[in-house]
Amino acid sequence: MAISILGLDKNKTEVLVKELNILLANFQVYYQNARGLHWNIKGKNFFELHLKFEEFYTDAQEKVDLIAERILTLQGTPLHTFKEYEALASVPVGKDISNDEQAVKLIVDSLAELLKIERVILELSGEADDEGTNSMMSDFISEQEKTLWMMNAWLG
């Protein structure tokens, strides 16, 4: 078994890098969705949601950086082209959404998809004894679960 500079099984970290790149691609789509919702939201909930979507895209931008840096820490290469993101992303793409309920539903659907990917990575990082990735996924999951609950509560 080949061991990385971090003391982890290289084969397991290669699998983690692949999965983290899938997460990275999906976060990039989620980020762009949140930007578009921030720009295009209309209606009586404009002020509330305009700020909330800015909060989401700012958070997503930070997470994109954390994911890319984790990939580099594991001695991988983070994907960085839209073509690669499109090929890997399963988060739904929102186009020209200005309705408040459709916008919040897109966030809910996106977070649900991100959580599926993060749970796969959490399991793999546990099996690889990769505490750094494991901790990051645990933080992402608990935060997104709370956001998902709140957005579902908003939808009624």
PyMOL CGO cylinders between C-alpha atoms (Angstrom):
from pymol import cmd
from pymol.cgo import CYLINDER

trace = [
    CYLINDER, 0.00, 0.00, 0.00, 1.44, 3.35, -1.07, 0.3, 1, 1, 1, 1, 1, 1,
    CYLINDER, 1.44, 3.35, -1.07, 1.25, 6.05, 1.59, 0.3, 1, 1, 1, 1, 1, 1,
    CYLINDER, 1.25, 6.05, 1.59, 0.96, 9.78, 0.84, 0.3, 1, 1, 1, 1, 1, 1,
    CYLINDER, 0.96, 9.78, 0.84, 2.93, 12.55, 2.53, 0.3, 1, 1, 1, 1, 1, 1,
    CYLINDER, 2.93, 12.55, 2.53, -0.12, 12.97, 4.81, 0.3, 1, 1, 1, 1, 1, 1,
    CYLINDER, -0.12, 12.97, 4.81, 0.18, 9.36, 5.94, 0.3, 1, 1, 1, 1, 1, 1,
    CYLINDER, 0.18, 9.36, 5.94, -2.93, 8.28, 4.01, 0.3, 1, 1, 1, 1, 1, 1,
    CYLINDER, -2.93, 8.28, 4.01, -3.42, 5.44, 1.56, 0.3, 1, 1, 1, 1, 1, 1,
    CYLINDER, -3.42, 5.44, 1.56, -2.77, 6.97, -1.89, 0.3, 1, 1, 1, 1, 1, 1,
    CYLINDER, -2.77, 6.97, -1.89, -5.42, 4.83, -3.58, 0.3, 1, 1, 1, 1, 1, 1,
    CYLINDER, -5.42, 4.83, -3.58, -8.06, 6.02, -1.11, 0.3, 1, 1, 1, 1, 1, 1,
    CYLINDER, -8.06, 6.02, -1.11, -7.02, 9.66, -1.47, 0.3, 1, 1, 1, 1, 1, 1,
    CYLINDER, -7.02, 9.66, -1.47, -7.29, 9.38, -5.26, 0.3, 1, 1, 1, 1, 1, 1,
    CYLINDER, -7.29, 9.38, -5.26, -10.89, 8.27, -4.85, 0.3, 1, 1, 1, 1, 1, 1,
    CYLINDER, -10.89, 8.27, -4.85, -11.49, 11.14, -2.44, 0.3, 1, 1, 1, 1, 1, 1,
    CYLINDER, -11.49, 11.14, -2.44, -9.99, 13.63, -4.90, 0.3, 1, 1, 1, 1, 1, 1,
    CYLINDER, -9.99, 13.63, -4.90, -12.36, 12.37, -7.60, 0.3, 1, 1, 1, 1, 1, 1,
    CYLINDER, -12.36, 12.37, -7.60, -15.37, 12.75, -5.30, 0.3, 1, 1, 1, 1, 1, 1,
    CYLINDER, -15.37, 12.75, -5.30, -14.21, 16.15, -4.04, 0.3, 1, 1, 1, 1, 1, 1,
    CYLINDER, -14.21, 16.15, -4.04, -13.94, 17.33, -7.66, 0.3, 1, 1, 1, 1, 1, 1,
    CYLINDER, -13.94, 17.33, -7.66, -17.54, 16.21, -8.18, 0.3, 1, 1, 1, 1, 1, 1,
    CYLINDER, -17.54, 16.21, -8.18, -18.50, 18.23, -5.11, 0.3, 1, 1, 1, 1, 1, 1,
    CYLINDER, -18.50, 18.23, -5.11, -16.49, 21.18, -6.42, 0.3, 1, 1, 1, 1, 1, 1,
    CYLINDER, -16.49, 21.18, -6.42, -18.33, 21.07, -9.75, 0.3, 1, 1, 1, 1, 1, 1,
    CYLINDER, -18.33, 21.07, -9.75, -21.68, 20.96, -7.99, 0.3, 1, 1, 1, 1, 1, 1,
    CYLINDER, -21.68, 20.96, -7.99, -20.78, 23.81, -5.65, 0.3, 1, 1, 1, 1, 1, 1,
    CYLINDER, -20.78, 23.81, -5.65, -19.80, 25.93, -8.65, 0.3, 1, 1, 1, 1, 1, 1,
    CYLINDER, -19.80, 25.93, -8.65, -23.26, 25.37, -10.18, 0.3, 1, 1, 1, 1, 1, 1,
    CYLINDER, -23.26, 25.37, -10.18, -24.92, 26.07, -6.81, 0.3, 1, 1, 1, 1, 1, 1,
    CYLINDER, -24.92, 26.07, -6.81, -22.83, 29.25, -6.47, 0.3, 1, 1, 1, 1, 1, 1,
    CYLINDER, -22.83, 29.25, -6.47, -23.88, 30.47, -9.91, 0.3, 1, 1, 1, 1, 1, 1,
    CYLINDER, -23.88, 30.47, -9.91, -27.52, 29.62, -9.19, 0.3, 1, 1, 1, 1, 1, 1,
    CYLINDER, -27.52, 29.62, -9.19, -27.41, 31.66, -5.97, 0.3, 1, 1, 1, 1, 1, 1,
    CYLINDER, -27.41, 31.66, -5.97, -25.84, 34.60, -7.84, 0.3, 1, 1, 1, 1, 1, 1,
    CYLINDER, -25.84, 34.60, -7.84, -28.55, 34.45, -10.49, 0.3, 1, 1, 1, 1, 1, 1,
    CYLINDER, -28.55, 34.45, -10.49, -31.29, 34.27, -7.86, 0.3, 1, 1, 1, 1, 1, 1,
    CYLINDER, -31.29, 34.27, -7.86, -29.75, 37.24, -6.04, 0.3, 1, 1, 1, 1, 1, 1,
    CYLINDER, -29.75, 37.24, -6.04, -29.75, 39.27, -9.25, 0.3, 1, 1, 1, 1, 1, 1,
    CYLINDER, -29.75, 39.27, -9.25, -33.16, 38.26, -10.58, 0.3, 1, 1, 1, 1, 1, 1,
    CYLINDER, -33.16, 38.26, -10.58, -35.46, 37.86, -7.57, 0.3, 1, 1, 1, 1, 1, 1,
    CYLINDER, -35.46, 37.86, -7.57, -38.64, 39.96, -7.68, 0.3, 1, 1, 1, 1, 1, 1,
    CYLINDER, -38.64, 39.96, -7.68, -41.78, 40.41, -5.61, 0.3, 1, 1, 1, 1, 1, 1,
    CYLINDER, -41.78, 40.41, -5.61, -42.80, 41.16, -2.06, 0.3, 1, 1, 1, 1, 1, 1,
    CYLINDER, -42.80, 41.16, -2.06, -39.99, 39.02, -0.61, 0.3, 1, 1, 1, 1, 1, 1,
    CYLINDER, -39.99, 39.02, -0.61, -37.31, 40.80, -2.66, 0.3, 1, 1, 1, 1, 1, 1,
    CYLINDER, -37.31, 40.80, -2.66, -35.44, 42.46, 0.21, 0.3, 1, 1, 1, 1, 1, 1,
    CYLINDER, -35.44, 42.46, 0.21, -35.42, 39.36, 2.40, 0.3, 1, 1, 1, 1, 1, 1,
    CYLINDER, -35.42, 39.36, 2.40, -34.40, 36.95, -0.37, 0.3, 1, 1, 1, 1, 1, 1,
    CYLINDER, -34.40, 36.95, -0.37, -31.98, 39.29, -2.15, 0.3, 1, 1, 1, 1, 1, 1,
    CYLINDER, -31.98, 39.29, -2.15, -29.90, 39.37, 1.06, 0.3, 1, 1, 1, 1, 1, 1,
    CYLINDER, -29.90, 39.37, 1.06, -30.36, 35.66, 1.75, 0.3, 1, 1, 1, 1, 1, 1,
    CYLINDER, -30.36, 35.66, 1.75, -29.16, 34.66, -1.72, 0.3, 1, 1, 1, 1, 1, 1,
    CYLINDER, -29.16, 34.66, -1.72, -26.12, 36.92, -1.31, 0.3, 1, 1, 1, 1, 1, 1,
    CYLINDER, -26.12, 36.92, -1.31, -25.39, 35.10, 1.95, 0.3, 1, 1, 1, 1, 1, 1,
    CYLINDER, -25.39, 35.10, 1.95, -25.68, 31.76, 0.11, 0.3, 1, 1, 1, 1, 1, 1,
    CYLINDER, -25.68, 31.76, 0.11, -23.39, 32.66, -2.78, 0.3, 1, 1, 1, 1, 1, 1,
    CYLINDER, -23.39, 32.66, -2.78, -20.80, 34.20, -0.46, 0.3, 1, 1, 1, 1, 1, 1,
    CYLINDER, -20.80, 34.20, -0.46, -20.81, 31.02, 1.62, 0.3, 1, 1, 1, 1, 1, 1,
    CYLINDER, -20.81, 31.02, 1.62, -20.63, 28.86, -1.51, 0.3, 1, 1, 1, 1, 1, 1,
    CYLINDER, -20.63, 28.86, -1.51, -17.66, 30.87, -2.80, 0.3, 1, 1, 1, 1, 1, 1,
    CYLINDER, -17.66, 30.87, -2.80, -15.81, 30.19, 0.46, 0.3, 1, 1, 1, 1, 1, 1,
    CYLINDER, -15.81, 30.19, 0.46, -16.68, 26.49, 0.31, 0.3, 1, 1, 1, 1, 1, 1,
    CYLINDER, -16.68, 26.49, 0.31, -15.48, 26.25, -3.31, 0.3, 1, 1, 1, 1, 1, 1,
    CYLINDER, -15.48, 26.25, -3.31, -12.10, 27.53, -2.14, 0.3, 1, 1, 1, 1, 1, 1,
    CYLINDER, -12.10, 27.53, -2.14, -12.02, 25.12, 0.82, 0.3, 1, 1, 1, 1, 1, 1,
    CYLINDER, -12.02, 25.12, 0.82, -12.85, 22.15, -1.42, 0.3, 1, 1, 1, 1, 1, 1,
    CYLINDER, -12.85, 22.15, -1.42, -10.20, 23.11, -4.00, 0.3, 1, 1, 1, 1, 1, 1,
    CYLINDER, -10.20, 23.11, -4.00, -7.60, 23.57, -1.27, 0.3, 1, 1, 1, 1, 1, 1,
    CYLINDER, -7.60, 23.57, -1.27, -8.49, 20.19, 0.24, 0.3, 1, 1, 1, 1, 1, 1,
    CYLINDER, -8.49, 20.19, 0.24, -8.03, 18.58, -3.18, 0.3, 1, 1, 1, 1, 1, 1,
    CYLINDER, -8.03, 18.58, -3.18, -4.59, 20.19, -3.39, 0.3, 1, 1, 1, 1, 1, 1,
    CYLINDER, -4.59, 20.19, -3.39, -3.76, 19.08, 0.16, 0.3, 1, 1, 1, 1, 1, 1,
    CYLINDER, -3.76, 19.08, 0.16, -4.56, 15.52, -0.91, 0.3, 1, 1, 1, 1, 1, 1,
    CYLINDER, -4.56, 15.52, -0.91, -2.11, 16.06, -3.80, 0.3, 1, 1, 1, 1, 1, 1,
    CYLINDER, -2.11, 16.06, -3.80, -4.82, 16.22, -6.46, 0.3, 1, 1, 1, 1, 1, 1,
    CYLINDER, -4.82, 16.22, -6.46, -5.72, 18.89, -9.01, 0.3, 1, 1, 1, 1, 1, 1,
    CYLINDER, -5.72, 18.89, -9.01, -8.98, 20.79, -8.63, 0.3, 1, 1, 1, 1, 1, 1,
    CYLINDER, -8.98, 20.79, -8.63, -11.12, 21.05, -11.74, 0.3, 1, 1, 1, 1, 1, 1,
    CYLINDER, -11.12, 21.05, -11.74, -11.54, 24.60, -12.96, 0.3, 1, 1, 1, 1, 1, 1,
    CYLINDER, -11.54, 24.60, -12.96, -13.40, 24.73, -16.26, 0.3, 1, 1, 1, 1, 1, 1,
    CYLINDER, -13.40, 24.73, -16.26, -17.11, 25.15, -16.86, 0.3, 1, 1, 1, 1, 1, 1,
    CYLINDER, -17.11, 25.15, -16.86, -16.99, 22.22, -19.29, 0.3, 1, 1, 1, 1, 1, 1,
    CYLINDER, -16.99, 22.22, -19.29, -15.76, 19.93, -16.51, 0.3, 1, 1, 1, 1, 1, 1,
    CYLINDER, -15.76, 19.93, -16.51, -18.34, 21.32, -14.08, 0.3, 1, 1, 1, 1, 1, 1,
    CYLINDER, -18.34, 21.32, -14.08, -21.19, 20.75, -16.55, 0.3, 1, 1, 1, 1, 1, 1,
    CYLINDER, -21.19, 20.75, -16.55, -20.06, 17.19, -17.16, 0.3, 1, 1, 1, 1, 1, 1,
    CYLINDER, -20.06, 17.19, -17.16, -20.03, 16.32, -13.44, 0.3, 1, 1, 1, 1, 1, 1,
    CYLINDER, -20.03, 16.32, -13.44, -22.77, 18.44, -11.90, 0.3, 1, 1, 1, 1, 1, 1,
    CYLINDER, -22.77, 18.44, -11.90, -26.05, 16.97, -10.73, 0.3, 1, 1, 1, 1, 1, 1,
    CYLINDER, -26.05, 16.97, -10.73, -27.27, 20.11, -8.93, 0.3, 1, 1, 1, 1, 1, 1,
    CYLINDER, -27.27, 20.11, -8.93, -30.17, 21.51, -10.96, 0.3, 1, 1, 1, 1, 1, 1,
    CYLINDER, -30.17, 21.51, -10.96, -29.44, 24.62, -13.01, 0.3, 1, 1, 1, 1, 1, 1,
    CYLINDER, -29.44, 24.62, -13.01, -31.79, 27.54, -12.46, 0.3, 1, 1, 1, 1, 1, 1,
    CYLINDER, -31.79, 27.54, -12.46, -32.31, 29.88, -15.40, 0.3, 1, 1, 1, 1, 1, 1,
    CYLINDER, -32.31, 29.88, -15.40, -34.23, 33.15, -15.31, 0.3, 1, 1, 1, 1, 1, 1,
    CYLINDER, -34.23, 33.15, -15.31, -35.90, 32.42, -11.97, 0.3, 1, 1, 1, 1, 1, 1,
    CYLINDER, -35.90, 32.42, -11.97, -37.42, 35.52, -10.39, 0.3, 1, 1, 1, 1, 1, 1,
    CYLINDER, -37.42, 35.52, -10.39, -40.33, 33.97, -8.48, 0.3, 1, 1, 1, 1, 1, 1,
    CYLINDER, -40.33, 33.97, -8.48, -39.67, 33.65, -4.74, 0.3, 1, 1, 1, 1, 1, 1,
    CYLINDER, -39.67, 33.65, -4.74, -41.06, 30.12, -4.28, 0.3, 1, 1, 1, 1, 1, 1,
    CYLINDER, -41.06, 30.12, -4.28, -39.28, 28.77, -7.37, 0.3, 1, 1, 1, 1, 1, 1,
    CYLINDER, -39.28, 28.77, -7.37, -36.05, 30.39, -6.17, 0.3, 1, 1, 1, 1, 1, 1,
    CYLINDER, -36.05, 30.39, -6.17, -36.24, 28.89, -2.68, 0.3, 1, 1, 1, 1, 1, 1,
    CYLINDER, -36.24, 28.89, -2.68, -37.22, 25.51, -4.17, 0.3, 1, 1, 1, 1, 1, 1,
    CYLINDER, -37.22, 25.51, -4.17, -34.06, 25.63, -6.33, 0.3, 1, 1, 1, 1, 1, 1,
    CYLINDER, -34.06, 25.63, -6.33, -31.97, 26.23, -3.19, 0.3, 1, 1, 1, 1, 1, 1,
    CYLINDER, -31.97, 26.23, -3.19, -33.72, 23.33, -1.42, 0.3, 1, 1, 1, 1, 1, 1,
    CYLINDER, -33.72, 23.33, -1.42, -33.18, 20.98, -4.37, 0.3, 1, 1, 1, 1, 1, 1,
    CYLINDER, -33.18, 20.98, -4.37, -29.55, 22.08, -4.72, 0.3, 1, 1, 1, 1, 1, 1,
    CYLINDER, -29.55, 22.08, -4.72, -28.76, 21.61, -1.04, 0.3, 1, 1, 1, 1, 1, 1,
    CYLINDER, -28.76, 21.61, -1.04, -30.40, 18.18, -1.06, 0.3, 1, 1, 1, 1, 1, 1,
    CYLINDER, -30.40, 18.18, -1.06, -28.15, 17.17, -3.96, 0.3, 1, 1, 1, 1, 1, 1,
    CYLINDER, -28.15, 17.17, -3.96, -25.02, 18.60, -2.29, 0.3, 1, 1, 1, 1, 1, 1,
    CYLINDER, -25.02, 18.60, -2.29, -25.83, 16.68, 0.89, 0.3, 1, 1, 1, 1, 1, 1,
    CYLINDER, -25.83, 16.68, 0.89, -25.96, 13.37, -1.03, 0.3, 1, 1, 1, 1, 1, 1,
    CYLINDER, -25.96, 13.37, -1.03, -22.50, 14.00, -2.46, 0.3, 1, 1, 1, 1, 1, 1,
    CYLINDER, -22.50, 14.00, -2.46, -21.10, 15.14, 0.89, 0.3, 1, 1, 1, 1, 1, 1,
    CYLINDER, -21.10, 15.14, 0.89, -22.40, 12.02, 2.65, 0.3, 1, 1, 1, 1, 1, 1,
    CYLINDER, -22.40, 12.02, 2.65, -20.59, 9.82, 0.12, 0.3, 1, 1, 1, 1, 1, 1,
    CYLINDER, -20.59, 9.82, 0.12, -17.38, 11.78, 0.75, 0.3, 1, 1, 1, 1, 1, 1,
    CYLINDER, -17.38, 11.78, 0.75, -17.92, 11.61, 4.52, 0.3, 1, 1, 1, 1, 1, 1,
    CYLINDER, -17.92, 11.61, 4.52, -18.13, 7.82, 4.35, 0.3, 1, 1, 1, 1, 1, 1,
    CYLINDER, -18.13, 7.82, 4.35, -15.08, 7.54, 2.09, 0.3, 1, 1, 1, 1, 1, 1,
    CYLINDER, -15.08, 7.54, 2.09, -13.02, 9.92, 4.22, 0.3, 1, 1, 1, 1, 1, 1,
    CYLINDER, -13.02, 9.92, 4.22, -13.90, 7.91, 7.32, 0.3, 1, 1, 1, 1, 1, 1,
    CYLINDER, -13.90, 7.91, 7.32, -12.75, 4.71, 5.62, 0.3, 1, 1, 1, 1, 1, 1,
    CYLINDER, -12.75, 4.71, 5.62, -9.51, 6.46, 4.57, 0.3, 1, 1, 1, 1, 1, 1,
    CYLINDER, -9.51, 6.46, 4.57, -8.85, 7.85, 8.07, 0.3, 1, 1, 1, 1, 1, 1,
    CYLINDER, -8.85, 7.85, 8.07, -8.81, 11.29, 6.43, 0.3, 1, 1, 1, 1, 1, 1,
    CYLINDER, -8.81, 11.29, 6.43, -9.83, 13.46, 9.36, 0.3, 1, 1, 1, 1, 1, 1,
    CYLINDER, -9.83, 13.46, 9.36, -9.32, 16.72, 7.43, 0.3, 1, 1, 1, 1, 1, 1,
    CYLINDER, -9.32, 16.72, 7.43, -11.85, 15.86, 4.73, 0.3, 1, 1, 1, 1, 1, 1,
    CYLINDER, -11.85, 15.86, 4.73, -14.10, 14.15, 7.27, 0.3, 1, 1, 1, 1, 1, 1,
    CYLINDER, -14.10, 14.15, 7.27, -14.22, 17.26, 9.46, 0.3, 1, 1, 1, 1, 1, 1,
    CYLINDER, -14.22, 17.26, 9.46, -14.90, 19.53, 6.49, 0.3, 1, 1, 1, 1, 1, 1,
    CYLINDER, -14.90, 19.53, 6.49, -17.79, 17.34, 5.30, 0.3, 1, 1, 1, 1, 1, 1,
    CYLINDER, -17.79, 17.34, 5.30, -19.25, 17.15, 8.81, 0.3, 1, 1, 1, 1, 1, 1,
    CYLINDER, -19.25, 17.15, 8.81, -19.22, 20.95, 9.03, 0.3, 1, 1, 1, 1, 1, 1,
    CYLINDER, -19.22, 20.95, 9.03, -20.78, 21.36, 5.58, 0.3, 1, 1, 1, 1, 1, 1,
    CYLINDER, -20.78, 21.36, 5.58, -23.48, 18.78, 6.30, 0.3, 1, 1, 1, 1, 1, 1,
    CYLINDER, -23.48, 18.78, 6.30, -24.61, 20.16, 9.65, 0.3, 1, 1, 1, 1, 1, 1,
    CYLINDER, -24.61, 20.16, 9.65, -24.74, 23.71, 8.28, 0.3, 1, 1, 1, 1, 1, 1,
    CYLINDER, -24.74, 23.71, 8.28, -26.63, 22.72, 5.12, 0.3, 1, 1, 1, 1, 1, 1,
    CYLINDER, -26.63, 22.72, 5.12, -29.10, 20.55, 7.02, 0.3, 1, 1, 1, 1, 1, 1,
    CYLINDER, -29.10, 20.55, 7.02, -30.05, 23.58, 9.10, 0.3, 1, 1, 1, 1, 1, 1,
    CYLINDER, -30.05, 23.58, 9.10, -30.37, 25.78, 5.99, 0.3, 1, 1, 1, 1, 1, 1,
    CYLINDER, -30.37, 25.78, 5.99, -32.48, 23.11, 4.31, 0.3, 1, 1, 1, 1, 1, 1,
    CYLINDER, -32.48, 23.11, 4.31, -34.80, 22.99, 7.33, 0.3, 1, 1, 1, 1, 1, 1,
    CYLINDER, -34.80, 22.99, 7.33, -35.14, 26.79, 7.30, 0.3, 1, 1, 1, 1, 1, 1,
    CYLINDER, -35.14, 26.79, 7.30, -35.81, 27.01, 3.58, 0.3, 1, 1, 1, 1, 1, 1,
    CYLINDER, -35.81, 27.01, 3.58, -38.42, 24.25, 3.83, 0.3, 1, 1, 1, 1, 1, 1,
    CYLINDER, -38.42, 24.25, 3.83, -40.01, 26.13, 6.74, 0.3, 1, 1, 1, 1, 1, 1,
    CYLINDER, -40.01, 26.13, 6.74, -40.10, 29.27, 4.56, 0.3, 1, 1, 1, 1, 1, 1,
    CYLINDER, -40.10, 29.27, 4.56, -41.87, 27.29, 1.82, 0.3, 1, 1, 1, 1, 1, 1,
    CYLINDER, -41.87, 27.29, 1.82, -44.45, 26.22, 4.40, 0.3, 1, 1, 1, 1, 1, 1,
]
cmd.load_cgo(trace, "trace")
